[in-house]
Amino acid sequence: MTHTPKILNEVGRCQNTLMRGHGATIDKMKPAIGRTYQGEWSKVLEKERRALEHFRKRSIPYITSKPKKSLDWLCLMQHYGCPTRLLDFTSNPLVALFFASDPGQEEDGEIIIVDATSKVFKSPGKSDIFTVKDPFVYHPPHYCGRITGQSGCFIVCPEPNEGLKIDPVKKVAVPKKLKESIRRELATMGVTHSHLFPGLTGICEDLKDTLIHGLDDQALFDQFPDLL
């Protein structure tokens, strides 16, 4: 029995929605930098600014094209694992389902869907990225295959420790008992770590699925014939 089409039908799709997949249910959508601090965010703001400045200076030897805007620098930081006030979203329900079906989290997952119309998310124009008052959607330049592969964009959170203050259009549950089956189905569609995270990281995550989580579907092994 295939479960993916049923869940995708529940998700639905329209032009102005964006999605996030979570391997476990959550109360608030908080960006990485806001998940561990509960106090007044103004006390963290200068640390955010200093982190961005340090990254700009120290990353120069390792990048081929320098971002022009602070927001693009933040996107690059996020890409390489530094916690920022950015929340990853996708316009592709298959990508959201992939993250929601993470078998490494042994509880129900969920897909959170938000309305991304201009009425909800206001563009800040040239305002300081750290002082904007309203969340907004940002589609960064496709400087890396990961953003392209994930049909990705970001929503910037003005108050990282408070989370994204917007009610979801809907939430779709992904039962834990179906996660491995869904991951196998997604693999047959070409939706794997290797596709979403081009490079060695994606390859190793796919191998982890086959070695640890038992996702031994032929579609995954076809990528690594030496394992057969």
N, C-alpha and C positions, 0 to 999 in steps of 0.2 A: 504494500500500500504506500502511496506517495503522500507525504504530509505537506511538502512545500507549496503546491498550488493552493491548498486549502488556506494556509496561513496568509499567502499573498493576496488571496481573495478578501480576507478579513482586513488586510492593510489597505487595499485599494490604492488608487493613485490619481492625483490631480496635479495640475500645473504648479500650484502654489504651496505644496507641502514639502517639508524636509523631515528626515527620519534619523533616529539614533537607535542602535541596537545595544542592549545591555544583557550580559550573561546572567544577571540577577536583578530582581526588582529593586527600585530605588524610590526614595521619597522626593528628592530634589535633584535636578540636573545641575551639578556643580562642576566647573572646570577643575583641572588637576590642582592648580595652585590654591584653590579655595576649599579643598576638602578636609584640611586638617587644622584650619584656624577659625576660631569662633568669635574672636574679639572684633574690635573696630578696625575696619579695613584700612583706614588712613595710616595706621601704624605699619602696615606692610607695603604701602605704596612706594616708598623710597627704595625698598629692597627690590621691588619689581623693576623700577627704573634702573637701578644699579646692575641688576642681572642682565637686562637688555644691553646696557652699555658695555659690560664685560664681554658679552657674547659677540657684539659687533667687532670689538678689538681683537679678540682671541681667535675668531673664526676665519679671519682674512686669509691665512695661508692654506685653508682647506676648501675654499669655495671658488668657483670659476666665474660666478656672476654675483655682484653685490646688489642686494635689494636696495631700492631707493627710499622706501617708506618704512617707518617704524612698524607698521602693521605687518608688512612683508617679512621683516626681521623676526617678529613674533611667530609668524607662520613657520619660518625656518627653524626656530627654536623648538616649537611644538613637534615638528617633523622628526627632530633628533632626540626627542624624549624629555626636554626640559618642561617643567610645569608652567603653564601660562593661563591667562584668563580666556583662552579660546576653547570653545566646545566644538568637537568634530560632528558634522552632520553629512548626510548623503541624500541625493535625490533618487537613488537606486534602491528599491525595496529588497533586492537580493543581497546587497551589501549589508543593509541593516539586519536582515535575517541571519546572515553569516555571524555577525558579532553577537546577536541575541542567542545563538545556538552554541555558544562556547561550552564544550563538554568539560572543561576544566573547572567550571563553577557548578557545583552539584545542587542547584536549585532552579526553579523556573526562571527563564529569561523573559525579556519583553522588548517590544519595539515601540518607541515613543514617537508620535507623529505631531508636528507643529505646523501651524499656518504661517508661512513666510511672506505674506503680502506686505507691501510697503506701509499699509495702515498699522501694522503691528511693529515692524522693525524700521526705525527711522535712521537714515544715513547721517553720520556725524559731519559730513563734509571734511573740512581740514582741521577739525578739532583735535585736541590732544587725546590720544587713544586711551590714556589713563584717567581722564576726567569726564568722559562722555557719560550722560545720564540714562540713556536708553540703549537696550541691546540692538544689535544690527547684524545683518548677514553680510559676509565678505567672501567673495570668490577670488582666491589668490591666483597669481600667474601660475601656470602649470610648469613650475620649475622642477618638479619631480614626478616620477611615474606613479608614486603612491596616490597623489591627489587625483590624477587622471584615472587611475585604475579603480578608485573608490567613488568616482563621480562626486567628489568631496567639495565641501565648503566649510566655513566656520561661522559660528555665531559668537560675537564678542559679548562677554558678561560684564556689565558695569560694576557689579558687586559680587566678586567671585565667591566669597564665603556664604552669600545668601542664595546663590544659584540663579538660574534663569527664571525670572518672574513672568511666566506666561503659562496659561493652562493648555495642556496638550489637546489637540483635536481628538485624539483617541490613544489608547494603549492596547496593544495586542500581545497576549501572553504566548510564550513559547515553552510548553511543558518540558521539564527536565528529562522525562522518559523518552522524548522524541528527539533530543538534541543530536545524538550520534547518527540517527537515521537521516535527519535533515542535513547534517554535514555531508553525508555520503551522497545525498541527492544533489546538493549544491556542487559537489566535486564533479559530478557528471555534466554539469552545466558550465564547468570551467571556473567556478567561483571558489578559489582556494587561497591560502596565504600567499602562495607564489604569484598569484594574479594581483592580489590587493597590496602586497608588499614586495615589489620587484627587487630582487637581489638575494643575498645570502640569508637575510633575516626570514624572508618568506619561505625559502627552501627548508630552512631548519625548523620552522614552525610546522610545515607540512609533514616533515619527518617525525616530529614530536607527536602529531596526531596518529601516525601509523604505529609508532612504537609504544606510546603510553595510553592513548585513549581508545585504541582498538578500531580506528576508522580504516579498516583494511580493505576498503572498496577498491576494485580494479582501477577505477578512475584515478585514484591517488597513486597506486603502484605503477601505473603507466608512466608517471613522471620520473619514477626511480626504478627502472627495470632491473638494476643490479640487486634489488632487494628480493626479487622473486627466486 
